Amino acid sequence: MDEDLFDTLEQSIRILEENVDILANLEMDLEDTKEDELEVDMKLYQLYDMAEDVSESSKIKRAQLNLARRQEESL
């Protein structure tokens, strides 16, 4: 039983060591991407316009899908 506990502890330590390396690599990747971020100089009204455009576009796509579905059902 002591050997089972020892093996379990060894496996747990190995898993933790692997995860620490993965997390360290992720942190370095995140730091690199922060440098690549773009700064957009948009005014508030431009953001509202963009939001309205996205909303209208999604409504049009939904309407197209509904039309296509109804046409398939009628055939």
C-alpha positions, 0 to 999 in steps of 0.5 A: 500500500505504501508503494501505491501511495508513493507511485501516485505521488510520483505521478502527481508530481510529474503532472504538476511539473508538466503543467507548470512548464505549460503555464510558463509557456502560455504566460510568455505567449500572452506577453508576446501578444500584448505587444502586437495589440492594435490601438484603434482610434474610433469615436463612440458614434463609429462604434454604435454604427458598427454595432448596428451594422452587425445587428442588421447583418445577423438579422439578414442572415437569419432571414435568409436561413429561414427563407431557405428552410421554408423553401426546402419544406415546401418542396 
